[in-house]
């Protein structure tokens, strides 16, 4: 039986599957305690071994904590984030960092995280100030409360600054390595490769633009200012050629030259199964050749 590829997550040496389980949608109204419980356990049953969440994601941490009871926590690498808890959002002080991580430990019913990401700073210097977020995470690492430290933010300049501290083991980048935009391939991805930093590619489906429903050009314009929308053209092409655009978008990211994984974001068991099924069924060479002829992009 086909299985997901094993990957190396940079210098962390965590051995992960090519797909990670992003739990943002498990925290919202489109999911429930039962959906999360079934979805997380089904994902683990199908081989996924990396779970990512955040205090920002509504009920996600609490729900995922319930799903990981009964020995399931020991089956996965578990990652959360700090800096965007709704009660102390964009607070990257040492006190807020420790408070946030300890709160996440409680909700997720664990005594240790495999990794914690600095989440969405508006100014990269805020978490990097002496005595602030990064220094506190390093203390918590020494205390055995977390294994590795990373950053999850869109700005490539922030990635560079964080990587250059020498303390960032993982970068989660989103929206800028997809069928719609590959700007991270000129900036963050090669730098991470050079410094042996693990990469997590999020938003493979362009935050919905490549998910299957007819894309909204205005949404794409907001996400990529100054760039002419192309998702609708890709969607039409896939409709005409009987190609699953979600699978195409996923496999484009799976083919990236990274030491890391692609983060999927399901909301229930069925969506988990659909992601894994798509990951195990790559588009044919003929499909990629035809897509490349039309759009100049291929895996």
ZITA-V936352 format. One line per field, one symbol per residue. psi: psi as a letter, one per 20 degrees, with the letter a starting at -180 (. if undefined). Layout:
BEGIN
psi = ???
END
This chain:
BEGIN
psi = pqqqqqrpmbihjporrhpqopkghiiaiiargggggggghgghhjipjpppaqhhldjgggghgghjrkihhiiqppparqikphhlpkokrgghggggghghgghjlrjqqhqpppplqhohhgiiqpjbgghhhhghghijiqgrqapoqhphhhgggghihiiohppoqqijnahhpkhhiiegghggghjlpqpoorlhkklhhkigqpqohhghhhhmpipppihhggggghghjlpohghggghghhiqnqnbrppqmrirgghghhgggghjmqqrhhghghghhgikqr.
END
